[in-house]
Amino acid sequence: MAGALVYAVRDVLPAAGTLDAKAIALELDKGLRTYWGPDHGITTSEMLATARDIKTSTERAALN
């Protein structure tokens, strides 16, 4: 599972600066379904929290 999440995050990172958290969460879900399958077990709230973390980290990286 961790590998699938890493791949999904890597896929969404290039566009994360232009997407909102909900769009990032949808892209993460799509990636997890690709790499793990439809029964990946990550809830919508967990996906959204991860998306917010990604959004925050990309915004901070842009400031540095």
PDBQT receptor file of N, H, CA, C and O in Angstrom, charges set to zero:
ATOM      1  N   MET A   1       0.830  -1.200   0.000  1.00  0.00    +0.000 N 
ATOM      2  CA  MET A   1       0.000   0.000   0.000  1.00  0.00    +0.000 C 
ATOM      3  C   MET A   1       0.865   1.251   0.000  1.00  0.00    +0.000 C 
ATOM      4  O   MET A   1       0.584   2.196  -0.737  1.00  0.00    +0.000 OA
ATOM      5  N   ALA A   2       1.911   1.269   0.815  1.00  0.00    +0.000 N 
ATOM      6  H   ALA A   2       2.139   0.501   1.413  1.00  0.00    +0.000 HD
ATOM      7  CA  ALA A   2       2.738   2.477   0.899  1.00  0.00    +0.000 C 
ATOM      8  C   ALA A   2       3.344   2.823  -0.455  1.00  0.00    +0.000 C 
ATOM      9  O   ALA A   2       3.424   3.996  -0.821  1.00  0.00    +0.000 OA
ATOM     10  N   GLY A   3       3.767   1.811  -1.196  1.00  0.00    +0.000 N 
ATOM     11  H   GLY A   3       3.701   0.859  -0.899  1.00  0.00    +0.000 HD
ATOM     12  CA  GLY A   3       4.334   2.064  -2.510  1.00  0.00    +0.000 C 
ATOM     13  C   GLY A   3       3.330   2.692  -3.455  1.00  0.00    +0.000 C 
ATOM     14  O   GLY A   3       3.667   3.592  -4.225  1.00  0.00    +0.000 OA
ATOM     15  N   ALA A   4       2.090   2.213  -3.396  1.00  0.00    +0.000 N 
ATOM     16  H   ALA A   4       1.816   1.481  -2.771  1.00  0.00    +0.000 HD
ATOM     17  CA  ALA A   4       1.036   2.767  -4.249  1.00  0.00    +0.000 C 
ATOM     18  C   ALA A   4       0.780   4.225  -3.910  1.00  0.00    +0.000 C 
ATOM     19  O   ALA A   4       0.568   5.045  -4.804  1.00  0.00    +0.000 OA
ATOM     20  N   LEU A   5       0.799   4.549  -2.629  1.00  0.00    +0.000 N 
ATOM     21  H   LEU A   5       0.972   3.883  -1.904  1.00  0.00    +0.000 HD
ATOM     22  CA  LEU A   5       0.582   5.940  -2.213  1.00  0.00    +0.000 C 
ATOM     23  C   LEU A   5       1.729   6.826  -2.676  1.00  0.00    +0.000 C 
ATOM     24  O   LEU A   5       1.506   7.949  -3.130  1.00  0.00    +0.000 OA
ATOM     25  N   VAL A   6       2.948   6.330  -2.564  1.00  0.00    +0.000 N 
ATOM     26  H   VAL A   6       3.130   5.418  -2.196  1.00  0.00    +0.000 HD
ATOM     27  CA  VAL A   6       4.110   7.100  -3.028  1.00  0.00    +0.000 C 
ATOM     28  C   VAL A   6       3.985   7.395  -4.522  1.00  0.00    +0.000 C 
ATOM     29  O   VAL A   6       4.213   8.524  -4.956  1.00  0.00    +0.000 OA
ATOM     30  N   TYR A   7       3.628   6.392  -5.298  1.00  0.00    +0.000 N 
ATOM     31  H   TYR A   7       3.443   5.474  -4.946  1.00  0.00    +0.000 HD
ATOM     32  CA  TYR A   7       3.466   6.600  -6.739  1.00  0.00    +0.000 C 
ATOM     33  C   TYR A   7       2.347   7.592  -7.038  1.00  0.00    +0.000 C 
ATOM     34  O   TYR A   7       2.490   8.449  -7.910  1.00  0.00    +0.000 OA
ATOM     35  N   ALA A   8       1.236   7.477  -6.316  1.00  0.00    +0.000 N 
ATOM     36  H   ALA A   8       1.120   6.781  -5.608  1.00  0.00    +0.000 HD
ATOM     37  CA  ALA A   8       0.108   8.390  -6.538  1.00  0.00    +0.000 C 
ATOM     38  C   ALA A   8       0.496   9.826  -6.202  1.00  0.00    +0.000 C 
ATOM     39  O   ALA A   8       0.134  10.755  -6.924  1.00  0.00    +0.000 OA
ATOM     40  N   VAL A   9       1.234  10.007  -5.105  1.00  0.00    +0.000 N 
ATOM     41  H   VAL A   9       1.528   9.252  -4.519  1.00  0.00    +0.000 HD
ATOM     42  CA  VAL A   9       1.682  11.354  -4.717  1.00  0.00    +0.000 C 
ATOM     43  C   VAL A   9       2.643  11.902  -5.761  1.00  0.00    +0.000 C 
ATOM     44  O   VAL A   9       2.532  13.062  -6.155  1.00  0.00    +0.000 OA
ATOM     45  N   ARG A  10       3.576  11.089  -6.209  1.00  0.00    +0.000 N 
ATOM     46  H   ARG A  10       3.667  10.146  -5.889  1.00  0.00    +0.000 HD
ATOM     47  CA  ARG A  10       4.522  11.543  -7.242  1.00  0.00    +0.000 C 
ATOM     48  C   ARG A  10       3.800  11.971  -8.515  1.00  0.00    +0.000 C 
ATOM     49  O   ARG A  10       4.205  12.928  -9.175  1.00  0.00    +0.000 OA
ATOM     50  N   ASP A  11       2.743  11.267  -8.852  1.00  0.00    +0.000 N 
ATOM     51  H   ASP A  11       2.413  10.490  -8.316  1.00  0.00    +0.000 HD
ATOM     52  CA  ASP A  11       1.981  11.613 -10.055  1.00  0.00    +0.000 C 
ATOM     53  C   ASP A  11       1.278  12.957  -9.926  1.00  0.00    +0.000 C 
ATOM     54  O   ASP A  11       1.184  13.703 -10.900  1.00  0.00    +0.000 OA
ATOM     55  N   VAL A  12       0.783  13.272  -8.730  1.00  0.00    +0.000 N 
ATOM     56  H   VAL A  12       0.859  12.665  -7.939  1.00  0.00    +0.000 HD
ATOM     57  CA  VAL A  12      -0.016  14.485  -8.546  1.00  0.00    +0.000 C 
ATOM     58  C   VAL A  12       0.847  15.712  -8.227  1.00  0.00    +0.000 C 
ATOM     59  O   VAL A  12       0.392  16.840  -8.417  1.00  0.00    +0.000 OA
ATOM     60  N   LEU A  13       2.058  15.520  -7.755  1.00  0.00    +0.000 N 
ATOM     61  H   LEU A  13       2.427  14.603  -7.601  1.00  0.00    +0.000 HD
ATOM     62  CA  LEU A  13       2.899  16.660  -7.353  1.00  0.00    +0.000 C 
ATOM     63  C   LEU A  13       3.098  17.721  -8.429  1.00  0.00    +0.000 C 
ATOM     64  O   LEU A  13       2.997  18.906  -8.110  1.00  0.00    +0.000 OA
ATOM     65  N   PRO A  14       3.371  17.372  -9.676  1.00  0.00    +0.000 N 
ATOM     66  CA  PRO A  14       3.591  18.430 -10.668  1.00  0.00    +0.000 C 
ATOM     67  C   PRO A  14       2.417  19.386 -10.833  1.00  0.00    +0.000 C 
ATOM     68  O   PRO A  14       2.621  20.562 -11.137  1.00  0.00    +0.000 OA
ATOM     69  N   ALA A  15       1.204  18.910 -10.642  1.00  0.00    +0.000 N 
ATOM     70  H   ALA A  15       1.038  17.955 -10.395  1.00  0.00    +0.000 HD
ATOM     71  CA  ALA A  15       0.022  19.760 -10.816  1.00  0.00    +0.000 C 
ATOM     72  C   ALA A  15      -0.525  20.295  -9.499  1.00  0.00    +0.000 C 
ATOM     73  O   ALA A  15      -1.471  21.082  -9.506  1.00  0.00    +0.000 OA
ATOM     74  N   ALA A  16       0.046  19.890  -8.377  1.00  0.00    +0.000 N 
ATOM     75  H   ALA A  16       0.815  19.251  -8.371  1.00  0.00    +0.000 HD
ATOM     76  CA  ALA A  16      -0.511  20.240  -7.067  1.00  0.00    +0.000 C 
ATOM     77  C   ALA A  16      -0.581  21.740  -6.830  1.00  0.00    +0.000 C 
ATOM     78  O   ALA A  16      -1.479  22.209  -6.131  1.00  0.00    +0.000 OA
ATOM     79  N   GLY A  17       0.333  22.489  -7.390  1.00  0.00    +0.000 N 
ATOM     80  H   GLY A  17       1.062  22.108  -7.957  1.00  0.00    +0.000 HD
ATOM     81  CA  GLY A  17       0.321  23.934  -7.192  1.00  0.00    +0.000 C 
ATOM     82  C   GLY A  17      -0.849  24.638  -7.854  1.00  0.00    +0.000 C 
ATOM     83  O   GLY A  17      -1.215  25.747  -7.464  1.00  0.00    +0.000 OA
ATOM     84  N   THR A  18      -1.432  24.000  -8.848  1.00  0.00    +0.000 N 
ATOM     85  H   THR A  18      -1.135  23.099  -9.164  1.00  0.00    +0.000 HD
ATOM     86  CA  THR A  18      -2.539  24.625  -9.571  1.00  0.00    +0.000 C 
ATOM     87  C   THR A  18      -3.899  24.046  -9.209  1.00  0.00    +0.000 C 
ATOM     88  O   THR A  18      -4.922  24.511  -9.711  1.00  0.00    +0.000 OA
ATOM     89  N   LEU A  19      -3.923  23.041  -8.345  1.00  0.00    +0.000 N 
ATOM     90  H   LEU A  19      -3.092  22.663  -7.937  1.00  0.00    +0.000 HD
ATOM     91  CA  LEU A  19      -5.171  22.386  -7.963  1.00  0.00    +0.000 C 
ATOM     92  C   LEU A  19      -5.553  22.732  -6.533  1.00  0.00    +0.000 C 
ATOM     93  O   LEU A  19      -4.690  23.057  -5.718  1.00  0.00    +0.000 OA
ATOM     94  N   ASP A  20      -6.847  22.663  -6.225  1.00  0.00    +0.000 N 
ATOM     95  H   ASP A  20      -7.549  22.399  -6.887  1.00  0.00    +0.000 HD
ATOM     96  CA  ASP A  20      -7.260  22.808  -4.833  1.00  0.00    +0.000 C 
ATOM     97  C   ASP A  20      -7.203  21.428  -4.167  1.00  0.00    +0.000 C 
ATOM     98  O   ASP A  20      -6.978  20.417  -4.833  1.00  0.00    +0.000 OA
ATOM     99  N   ALA A  21      -7.410  21.400  -2.853  1.00  0.00    +0.000 N 
ATOM    100  H   ALA A  21      -7.593  22.221  -2.312  1.00  0.00    +0.000 HD
ATOM    101  CA  ALA A  21      -7.258  20.159  -2.095  1.00  0.00    +0.000 C 
ATOM    102  C   ALA A  21      -8.220  19.071  -2.572  1.00  0.00    +0.000 C 
ATOM    103  O   ALA A  21      -7.843  17.900  -2.630  1.00  0.00    +0.000 OA
ATOM    104  N   LYS A  22      -9.448  19.438  -2.912  1.00  0.00    +0.000 N 
ATOM    105  H   LYS A  22      -9.754  20.389  -2.865  1.00  0.00    +0.000 HD
ATOM    106  CA  LYS A  22     -10.410  18.429  -3.374  1.00  0.00    +0.000 C 
ATOM    107  C   LYS A  22      -9.967  17.800  -4.690  1.00  0.00    +0.000 C 
ATOM    108  O   LYS A  22     -10.100  16.591  -4.882  1.00  0.00    +0.000 OA
ATOM    109  N   ALA A  23      -9.445  18.615  -5.585  1.00  0.00    +0.000 N 
ATOM    110  H   ALA A  23      -9.337  19.597  -5.429  1.00  0.00    +0.000 HD
ATOM    111  CA  ALA A  23      -8.969  18.090  -6.869  1.00  0.00    +0.000 C 
ATOM    112  C   ALA A  23      -7.749  17.196  -6.666  1.00  0.00    +0.000 C 
ATOM    113  O   ALA A  23      -7.608  16.173  -7.335  1.00  0.00    +0.000 OA
ATOM    114  N   ILE A  24      -6.872  17.580  -5.747  1.00  0.00    +0.000 N 
ATOM    115  H   ILE A  24      -6.987  18.412  -5.204  1.00  0.00    +0.000 HD
ATOM    116  CA  ILE A  24      -5.709  16.747  -5.442  1.00  0.00    +0.000 C 
ATOM    117  C   ILE A  24      -6.173  15.413  -4.873  1.00  0.00    +0.000 C 
ATOM    118  O   ILE A  24      -5.652  14.363  -5.249  1.00  0.00    +0.000 OA
ATOM    119  N   ALA A  25      -7.153  15.448  -3.967  1.00  0.00    +0.000 N 
ATOM    120  H   ALA A  25      -7.576  16.301  -3.662  1.00  0.00    +0.000 HD
ATOM    121  CA  ALA A  25      -7.680  14.214  -3.379  1.00  0.00    +0.000 C 
ATOM    122  C   ALA A  25      -8.260  13.297  -4.455  1.00  0.00    +0.000 C 
ATOM    123  O   ALA A  25      -8.065  12.083  -4.406  1.00  0.00    +0.000 OA
ATOM    124  N   LEU A  26      -8.961  13.868  -5.413  1.00  0.00    +0.000 N 
ATOM    125  H   LEU A  26      -9.119  14.854  -5.453  1.00  0.00    +0.000 HD
ATOM    126  CA  LEU A  26      -9.515  13.060  -6.505  1.00  0.00    +0.000 C 
ATOM    127  C   LEU A  26      -8.408  12.434  -7.348  1.00  0.00    +0.000 C 
ATOM    128  O   LEU A  26      -8.510  11.277  -7.758  1.00  0.00    +0.000 OA
ATOM    129  N   GLU A  27      -7.357  13.199  -7.603  1.00  0.00    +0.000 N 
ATOM    130  H   GLU A  27      -7.275  14.139  -7.270  1.00  0.00    +0.000 HD
ATOM    131  CA  GLU A  27      -6.224  12.668  -8.370  1.00  0.00    +0.000 C 
ATOM    132  C   GLU A  27      -5.500  11.575  -7.588  1.00  0.00    +0.000 C 
ATOM    133  O   GLU A  27      -5.067  10.578  -8.167  1.00  0.00    +0.000 OA
ATOM    134  N   LEU A  28      -5.367  11.759  -6.274  1.00  0.00    +0.000 N 
ATOM    135  H   LEU A  28      -5.719  12.568  -5.804  1.00  0.00    +0.000 HD
ATOM    136  CA  LEU A  28      -4.755  10.721  -5.445  1.00  0.00    +0.000 C 
ATOM    137  C   LEU A  28      -5.583   9.441  -5.494  1.00  0.00    +0.000 C 
ATOM    138  O   LEU A  28      -5.042   8.344  -5.631  1.00  0.00    +0.000 OA
ATOM    139  N   ASP A  29      -6.889   9.591  -5.380  1.00  0.00    +0.000 N 
ATOM    140  H   ASP A  29      -7.329  10.482  -5.269  1.00  0.00    +0.000 HD
ATOM    141  CA  ASP A  29      -7.775   8.429  -5.433  1.00  0.00    +0.000 C 
ATOM    142  C   ASP A  29      -7.636   7.709  -6.768  1.00  0.00    +0.000 C 
ATOM    143  O   ASP A  29      -7.583   6.481  -6.818  1.00  0.00    +0.000 OA
ATOM    144  N   LYS A  30      -7.578   8.478  -7.842  1.00  0.00    +0.000 N 
ATOM    145  H   LYS A  30      -7.621   9.477  -7.801  1.00  0.00    +0.000 HD
ATOM    146  CA  LYS A  30      -7.413   7.884  -9.170  1.00  0.00    +0.000 C 
ATOM    147  C   LYS A  30      -6.085   7.121  -9.249  1.00  0.00    +0.000 C 
ATOM    148  O   LYS A  30      -6.029   6.013  -9.782  1.00  0.00    +0.000 OA
ATOM    149  N   GLY A  31      -5.024   7.724  -8.716  1.00  0.00    +0.000 N 
ATOM    150  H   GLY A  31      -5.070   8.625  -8.283  1.00  0.00    +0.000 HD
ATOM    151  CA  GLY A  31      -3.724   7.061  -8.722  1.00  0.00    +0.000 C 
ATOM    152  C   GLY A  31      -3.713   5.794  -7.889  1.00  0.00    +0.000 C 
ATOM    153  O   GLY A  31      -3.153   4.779  -8.304  1.00  0.00    +0.000 OA
ATOM    154  N   LEU A  32      -4.329   5.847  -6.712  1.00  0.00    +0.000 N 
ATOM    155  H   LEU A  32      -4.784   6.671  -6.376  1.00  0.00    +0.000 HD
ATOM    156  CA  LEU A  32      -4.388   4.653  -5.871  1.00  0.00    +0.000 C 
ATOM    157  C   LEU A  32      -5.192   3.543  -6.531  1.00  0.00    +0.000 C 
ATOM    158  O   LEU A  32      -4.845   2.367  -6.417  1.00  0.00    +0.000 OA
ATOM    159  N   ARG A  33      -6.247   3.909  -7.210  1.00  0.00    +0.000 N 
ATOM    160  H   ARG A  33      -6.529   4.864  -7.303  1.00  0.00    +0.000 HD
ATOM    161  CA  ARG A  33      -7.029   2.894  -7.922  1.00  0.00    +0.000 C 
ATOM    162  C   ARG A  33      -6.200   2.267  -9.042  1.00  0.00    +0.000 C 
ATOM    163  O   ARG A  33      -6.348   1.083  -9.344  1.00  0.00    +0.000 OA
ATOM    164  N   THR A  34      -5.333   3.063  -9.651  1.00  0.00    +0.000 N 
ATOM    165  H   THR A  34      -5.212   4.025  -9.406  1.00  0.00    +0.000 HD
ATOM    166  CA  THR A  34      -4.464   2.544 -10.707  1.00  0.00    +0.000 C 
ATOM    167  C   THR A  34      -3.400   1.613 -10.137  1.00  0.00    +0.000 C 
ATOM    168  O   THR A  34      -3.191   0.515 -10.653  1.00  0.00    +0.000 OA
ATOM    169  N   TYR A  35      -2.729   2.049  -9.072  1.00  0.00    +0.000 N 
ATOM    170  H   TYR A  35      -2.899   2.941  -8.653  1.00  0.00    +0.000 HD
ATOM    171  CA  TYR A  35      -1.592   1.301  -8.541  1.00  0.00    +0.000 C 
ATOM    172  C   TYR A  35      -1.980   0.210  -7.548  1.00  0.00    +0.000 C 
ATOM    173  O   TYR A  35      -1.256  -0.777  -7.415  1.00  0.00    +0.000 OA
ATOM    174  N   TRP A  36      -3.115   0.363  -6.840  1.00  0.00    +0.000 N 
ATOM    175  H   TRP A  36      -3.703   1.164  -6.947  1.00  0.00    +0.000 HD
ATOM    176  CA  TRP A  36      -3.486  -0.603  -5.808  1.00  0.00    +0.000 C 
ATOM    177  C   TRP A  36      -4.757  -1.352  -6.173  1.00  0.00    +0.000 C 
ATOM    178  O   TRP A  36      -4.860  -2.558  -5.947  1.00  0.00    +0.000 OA
ATOM    179  N   GLY A  37      -5.719  -0.641  -6.733  1.00  0.00    +0.000 N 
ATOM    180  H   GLY A  37      -5.636   0.338  -6.916  1.00  0.00    +0.000 HD
ATOM    181  CA  GLY A  37      -7.012  -1.227  -7.055  1.00  0.00    +0.000 C 
ATOM    182  C   GLY A  37      -8.123  -0.459  -6.361  1.00  0.00    +0.000 C 
ATOM    183  O   GLY A  37      -7.852   0.414  -5.536  1.00  0.00    +0.000 OA
ATOM    184  N   PRO A  38      -9.358  -0.770  -6.682  1.00  0.00    +0.000 N 
ATOM    185  CA  PRO A  38     -10.479  -0.002  -6.136  1.00  0.00    +0.000 C 
ATOM    186  C   PRO A  38     -10.672  -0.173  -4.634  1.00  0.00    +0.000 C 
ATOM    187  O   PRO A  38     -11.317   0.665  -4.003  1.00  0.00    +0.000 OA
ATOM    188  N   ASP A  39     -10.139  -1.220  -4.054  1.00  0.00    +0.000 N 
ATOM    189  H   ASP A  39      -9.615  -1.900  -4.566  1.00  0.00    +0.000 HD
ATOM    190  CA  ASP A  39     -10.294  -1.471  -2.620  1.00  0.00    +0.000 C 
ATOM    191  C   ASP A  39      -9.049  -1.054  -1.842  1.00  0.00    +0.000 C 
ATOM    192  O   ASP A  39      -8.526  -1.828  -1.041  1.00  0.00    +0.000 OA
ATOM    193  N   HIS A  40      -8.576   0.167  -2.079  1.00  0.00    +0.000 N 
ATOM    194  H   HIS A  40      -9.001   0.796  -2.730  1.00  0.00    +0.000 HD
ATOM    195  CA  HIS A  40      -7.341   0.613  -1.439  1.00  0.00    +0.000 C 
ATOM    196  C   HIS A  40      -7.508   0.907   0.042  1.00  0.00    +0.000 C 
ATOM    197  O   HIS A  40      -6.512   0.921   0.766  1.00  0.00    +0.000 OA
ATOM    198  N   GLY A  41      -8.716   1.143   0.524  1.00  0.00    +0.000 N 
ATOM    199  H   GLY A  41      -9.525   1.132  -0.064  1.00  0.00    +0.000 HD
ATOM    200  CA  GLY A  41      -8.982   1.278   1.952  1.00  0.00    +0.000 C 
ATOM    201  C   GLY A  41      -8.734   2.642   2.558  1.00  0.00    +0.000 C 
ATOM    202  O   GLY A  41      -8.891   2.803   3.768  1.00  0.00    +0.000 OA
ATOM    203  N   ILE A  42      -8.355   3.621   1.771  1.00  0.00    +0.000 N 
ATOM    204  H   ILE A  42      -8.227   3.490   0.788  1.00  0.00    +0.000 HD
ATOM    205  CA  ILE A  42      -8.138   4.964   2.312  1.00  0.00    +0.000 C 
ATOM    206  C   ILE A  42      -9.458   5.721   2.223  1.00  0.00    +0.000 C 
ATOM    207  O   ILE A  42     -10.070   5.808   1.159  1.00  0.00    +0.000 OA
ATOM    208  N   THR A  43      -9.884   6.265   3.358  1.00  0.00    +0.000 N 
ATOM    209  H   THR A  43      -9.386   6.194   4.222  1.00  0.00    +0.000 HD
ATOM    210  CA  THR A  43     -11.169   6.960   3.397  1.00  0.00    +0.000 C 
ATOM    211  C   THR A  43     -11.077   8.320   2.718  1.00  0.00    +0.000 C 
ATOM    212  O   THR A  43      -9.988   8.836   2.469  1.00  0.00    +0.000 OA
ATOM    213  N   THR A  44     -12.226   8.879   2.428  1.00  0.00    +0.000 N 
ATOM    214  H   THR A  44     -13.111   8.460   2.630  1.00  0.00    +0.000 HD
ATOM    215  CA  THR A  44     -12.290  10.197   1.801  1.00  0.00    +0.000 C 
ATOM    216  C   THR A  44     -11.656  11.256   2.692  1.00  0.00    +0.000 C 
ATOM    217  O   THR A  44     -10.949  12.134   2.198  1.00  0.00    +0.000 OA
ATOM    218  N   SER A  45     -11.898  11.184   3.997  1.00  0.00    +0.000 N 
ATOM    219  H   SER A  45     -12.473  10.470   4.398  1.00  0.00    +0.000 HD
ATOM    220  CA  SER A  45     -11.321  12.185   4.903  1.00  0.00    +0.000 C 
ATOM    221  C   SER A  45      -9.803  12.050   4.986  1.00  0.00    +0.000 C 
ATOM    222  O   SER A  45      -9.102  13.057   5.082  1.00  0.00    +0.000 OA
ATOM    223  N   GLU A  46      -9.288  10.826   4.952  1.00  0.00    +0.000 N 
ATOM    224  H   GLU A  46      -9.858  10.008   4.874  1.00  0.00    +0.000 HD
ATOM    225  CA  GLU A  46      -7.835  10.626   4.946  1.00  0.00    +0.000 C 
ATOM    226  C   GLU A  46      -7.223  11.138   3.645  1.00  0.00    +0.000 C 
ATOM    227  O   GLU A  46      -6.143  11.728   3.642  1.00  0.00    +0.000 OA
ATOM    228  N   MET A  47      -7.920  10.905   2.556  1.00  0.00    +0.000 N 
ATOM    229  H   MET A  47      -8.797  10.425   2.558  1.00  0.00    +0.000 HD
ATOM    230  CA  MET A  47      -7.440  11.369   1.253  1.00  0.00    +0.000 C 
ATOM    231  C   MET A  47      -7.395  12.893   1.215  1.00  0.00    +0.000 C 
ATOM    232  O   MET A  47      -6.441  13.481   0.704  1.00  0.00    +0.000 OA
ATOM    233  N   LEU A  48      -8.426  13.524   1.755  1.00  0.00    +0.000 N 
ATOM    234  H   LEU A  48      -9.201  13.046   2.170  1.00  0.00    +0.000 HD
ATOM    235  CA  LEU A  48      -8.478  14.983   1.776  1.00  0.00    +0.000 C 
ATOM    236  C   LEU A  48      -7.401  15.557   2.694  1.00  0.00    +0.000 C 
ATOM    237  O   LEU A  48      -6.803  16.584   2.371  1.00  0.00    +0.000 OA
ATOM    238  N   ALA A  49      -7.146  14.915   3.826  1.00  0.00    +0.000 N 
ATOM    239  H   ALA A  49      -7.632  14.081   4.089  1.00  0.00    +0.000 HD
ATOM    240  CA  ALA A  49      -6.084  15.370   4.729  1.00  0.00    +0.000 C 
ATOM    241  C   ALA A  49      -4.722  15.266   4.048  1.00  0.00    +0.000 C 
ATOM    242  O   ALA A  49      -3.894  16.169   4.174  1.00  0.00    +0.000 OA
ATOM    243  N   THR A  50      -4.489  14.186   3.340  1.00  0.00    +0.000 N 
ATOM    244  H   THR A  50      -5.162  13.453   3.238  1.00  0.00    +0.000 HD
ATOM    245  CA  THR A  50      -3.238  14.026   2.600  1.00  0.00    +0.000 C 
ATOM    246  C   THR A  50      -3.125  15.082   1.508  1.00  0.00    +0.000 C 
ATOM    247  O   THR A  50      -2.049  15.638   1.285  1.00  0.00    +0.000 OA
ATOM    248  N   ALA A  51      -4.221  15.355   0.836  1.00  0.00    +0.000 N 
ATOM    249  H   ALA A  51      -5.095  14.903   1.017  1.00  0.00    +0.000 HD
ATOM    250  CA  ALA A  51      -4.229  16.380  -0.214  1.00  0.00    +0.000 C 
ATOM    251  C   ALA A  51      -3.906  17.752   0.365  1.00  0.00    +0.000 C 
ATOM    252  O   ALA A  51      -3.168  18.524  -0.246  1.00  0.00    +0.000 OA
ATOM    253  N   ARG A  52      -4.450  18.060   1.533  1.00  0.00    +0.000 N 
ATOM    254  H   ARG A  52      -5.049  17.433   2.030  1.00  0.00    +0.000 HD
ATOM    255  CA  ARG A  52      -4.137  19.347   2.181  1.00  0.00    +0.000 C 
ATOM    256  C   ARG A  52      -2.655  19.431   2.539  1.00  0.00    +0.000 C 
ATOM    257  O   ARG A  52      -2.033  20.481   2.381  1.00  0.00    +0.000 OA
ATOM    258  N   ASP A  53      -2.094  18.323   3.022  1.00  0.00    +0.000 N 
ATOM    259  H   ASP A  53      -2.600  17.470   3.150  1.00  0.00    +0.000 HD
ATOM    260  CA  ASP A  53      -0.661  18.297   3.335  1.00  0.00    +0.000 C 
ATOM    261  C   ASP A  53       0.171  18.539   2.082  1.00  0.00    +0.000 C 
ATOM    262  O   ASP A  53       1.146  19.290   2.116  1.00  0.00    +0.000 OA
ATOM    263  N   ILE A  54      -0.207  17.912   0.990  1.00  0.00    +0.000 N 
ATOM    264  H   ILE A  54      -0.999  17.302   0.962  1.00  0.00    +0.000 HD
ATOM    265  CA  ILE A  54       0.510  18.100  -0.275  1.00  0.00    +0.000 C 
ATOM    266  C   ILE A  54       0.409  19.551  -0.723  1.00  0.00    +0.000 C 
ATOM    267  O   ILE A  54       1.405  20.148  -1.132  1.00  0.00    +0.000 OA
ATOM    268  N   LYS A  55      -0.783  20.118  -0.648  1.00  0.00    +0.000 N 
ATOM    269  H   LYS A  55      -1.592  19.633  -0.316  1.00  0.00    +0.000 HD
ATOM    270  CA  LYS A  55      -1.001  21.511  -1.057  1.00  0.00    +0.000 C 
ATOM    271  C   LYS A  55      -0.142  22.452  -0.217  1.00  0.00    +0.000 C 
ATOM    272  O   LYS A  55       0.509  23.349  -0.754  1.00  0.00    +0.000 OA
ATOM    273  N   THR A  56      -0.140  22.248   1.097  1.00  0.00    +0.000 N 
ATOM    274  H   THR A  56      -0.669  21.520   1.533  1.00  0.00    +0.000 HD
ATOM    275  CA  THR A  56       0.650  23.093   1.997  1.00  0.00    +0.000 C 
ATOM    276  C   THR A  56       2.139  22.968   1.705  1.00  0.00    +0.000 C 
ATOM    277  O   THR A  56       2.853  23.970   1.673  1.00  0.00    +0.000 OA
ATOM    278  N   SER A  57       2.608  21.748   1.493  1.00  0.00    +0.000 N 
ATOM    279  H   SER A  57       2.028  20.933   1.519  1.00  0.00    +0.000 HD
ATOM    280  CA  SER A  57       4.041  21.566   1.244  1.00  0.00    +0.000 C 
ATOM    281  C   SER A  57       4.470  22.180  -0.081  1.00  0.00    +0.000 C 
ATOM    282  O   SER A  57       5.572  22.719  -0.179  1.00  0.00    +0.000 OA
ATOM    283  N   THR A  58       3.620  22.108  -1.103  1.00  0.00    +0.000 N 
ATOM    284  H   THR A  58       2.725  21.670  -1.024  1.00  0.00    +0.000 HD
ATOM    285  CA  THR A  58       3.990  22.719  -2.383  1.00  0.00    +0.000 C 
ATOM    286  C   THR A  58       3.978  24.242  -2.283  1.00  0.00    +0.000 C 
ATOM    287  O   THR A  58       4.795  24.911  -2.916  1.00  0.00    +0.000 OA
ATOM    288  N   GLU A  59       3.061  24.790  -1.496  1.00  0.00    +0.000 N 
ATOM    289  H   GLU A  59       2.398  24.246  -0.982  1.00  0.00    +0.000 HD
ATOM    290  CA  GLU A  59       3.036  26.244  -1.301  1.00  0.00    +0.000 C 
ATOM    291  C   GLU A  59       4.270  26.712  -0.541  1.00  0.00    +0.000 C 
ATOM    292  O   GLU A  59       4.851  27.745  -0.874  1.00  0.00    +0.000 OA
ATOM    293  N   ARG A  60       4.668  25.962   0.473  1.00  0.00    +0.000 N 
ATOM    294  H   ARG A  60       4.195  25.123   0.744  1.00  0.00    +0.000 HD
ATOM    295  CA  ARG A  60       5.871  26.323   1.239  1.00  0.00    +0.000 C 
ATOM    296  C   ARG A  60       7.123  26.201   0.385  1.00  0.00    +0.000 C 
ATOM    297  O   ARG A  60       8.025  27.034   0.469  1.00  0.00    +0.000 OA
ATOM    298  N   ALA A  61       7.174  25.166  -0.432  1.00  0.00    +0.000 N 
ATOM    299  H   ALA A  61       6.441  24.489  -0.501  1.00  0.00    +0.000 HD
ATOM    300  CA  ALA A  61       8.337  24.972  -1.298  1.00  0.00    +0.000 C 
ATOM    301  C   ALA A  61       8.459  26.108  -2.305  1.00  0.00    +0.000 C 
ATOM    302  O   ALA A  61       9.566  26.501  -2.675  1.00  0.00    +0.000 OA
ATOM    303  N   ALA A  62       7.330  26.629  -2.743  1.00  0.00    +0.000 N 
ATOM    304  H   ALA A  62       6.432  26.309  -2.443  1.00  0.00    +0.000 HD
ATOM    305  CA  ALA A  62       7.347  27.736  -3.704  1.00  0.00    +0.000 C 
ATOM    306  C   ALA A  62       7.881  29.017  -3.073  1.00  0.00    +0.000 C 
ATOM    307  O   ALA A  62       8.431  29.871  -3.768  1.00  0.00    +0.000 OA
ATOM    308  N   LEU A  63       7.723  29.152  -1.767  1.00  0.00    +0.000 N 
ATOM    309  H   LEU A  63       7.277  28.458  -1.202  1.00  0.00    +0.000 HD
ATOM    310  CA  LEU A  63       8.205  30.347  -1.074  1.00  0.00    +0.000 C 
ATOM    311  C   LEU A  63       9.714  30.330  -0.862  1.00  0.00    +0.000 C 
ATOM    312  O   LEU A  63      10.336  31.380  -0.704  1.00  0.00    +0.000 OA
ATOM    313  N   ASN A  64      10.290  29.151  -0.860  1.00  0.00    +0.000 N 
ATOM    314  H   ASN A  64       9.784  28.298  -0.988  1.00  0.00    +0.000 HD
ATOM    315  CA  ASN A  64      11.740  29.038  -0.598  1.00  0.00    +0.000 C 
ATOM    316  C   ASN A  64      12.554  29.110  -1.838  1.00  0.00    +0.000 C 
ATOM    317  O   ASN A  64      13.781  29.030  -1.777  1.00  0.00    +0.000 OA
TER     318      ASN A  64
